[in-house]
Amino acid sequence: MNPTVMHHGVQRKAKGFSWKEVEESGIECSQICALGLRFDCRRSTSYKENVSILKEAAKNVPKAAPEPNTPAKK
């Protein structure tokens, strides 16, 4: 699961996924770490191929169990 970018008209391997790609795929930051994916804060572009990779990876993430409702301590 490697992200790609276009550099001078040539597609190459990126260092990580951009914030826009993560946002468009609907993945939370905690899930990125759980999946072992890299995040590149320097990138600002978004590529459809990378968003589809993230969406496929999000399907494999186990949903977190909801926290039990406990009364607030006084």
C-alpha positions as CSV (number, residue, x, y, z in Angstrom):
1,M,0.0,0.0,0.0
2,N,2.3,2.7,-1.2
3,P,1.0,6.1,-2.2
4,T,2.1,7.7,-5.5
5,V,2.6,11.2,-6.7
6,M,3.2,12.8,-10.1
7,H,6.6,14.5,-10.3
8,H,7.5,16.2,-13.6
9,G,4.9,14.1,-15.4
10,V,6.3,10.8,-14.0
11,Q,4.4,8.8,-11.4
12,R,6.7,7.9,-8.5
13,K,6.4,6.5,-5.0
14,A,5.4,9.1,-2.3
15,K,6.7,9.2,1.3
16,G,3.1,9.1,2.7
17,F,-0.5,10.0,2.2
18,S,-1.6,13.6,2.2
19,W,-4.1,15.2,4.6
20,K,-6.6,15.7,1.8
21,E,-6.4,12.0,0.8
22,V,-7.0,10.9,4.3
23,E,-9.9,13.3,4.8
24,E,-11.5,12.2,1.5
25,S,-11.3,8.5,2.4
26,G,-13.0,9.0,5.7
27,I,-10.2,7.6,7.8
28,E,-9.4,9.0,11.3
29,C,-5.8,9.7,12.4
30,S,-5.8,6.9,14.9
31,Q,-6.7,4.4,12.1
32,I,-3.8,5.5,10.0
33,C,-1.4,4.5,12.8
34,A,-3.4,1.2,13.4
35,L,-2.9,0.3,9.7
36,G,0.8,1.2,9.8
37,L,0.4,3.8,7.0
38,R,2.6,6.8,6.6
39,F,1.4,10.4,6.6
40,D,3.3,13.1,4.8
41,C,2.4,16.6,6.2
42,R,4.4,18.3,3.4
43,R,2.0,17.1,0.7
44,S,-1.1,19.0,-0.2
45,T,-2.3,17.2,-3.3
46,S,-4.9,14.5,-3.6
47,Y,-4.9,11.6,-6.1
48,K,-7.9,9.3,-6.7
49,E,-5.6,6.3,-6.7
50,N,-4.4,7.0,-3.2
51,V,-7.9,7.7,-1.9
52,S,-9.1,4.3,-3.3
53,I,-6.1,2.6,-1.6
54,L,-7.0,4.2,1.7
55,K,-10.7,3.3,1.4
56,E,-9.7,-0.4,0.8
57,A,-7.4,-0.3,3.8
58,A,-10.2,1.2,5.9
59,K,-12.4,-1.8,5.3
60,N,-9.8,-4.0,7.1
61,V,-9.7,-1.9,10.2
62,P,-11.6,-3.4,13.1
63,K,-14.1,-1.0,14.6
64,A,-13.3,0.2,18.1
65,A,-15.6,-1.2,20.8
66,P,-17.8,1.6,22.2
67,E,-16.9,2.7,25.7
68,P,-19.3,1.6,28.4
69,N,-21.5,4.4,29.8
70,T,-20.3,5.0,33.3
71,P,-21.7,7.6,35.6
72,A,-19.6,10.6,36.3
73,K,-17.7,10.7,39.5
74,K,-18.8,13.3,42.0
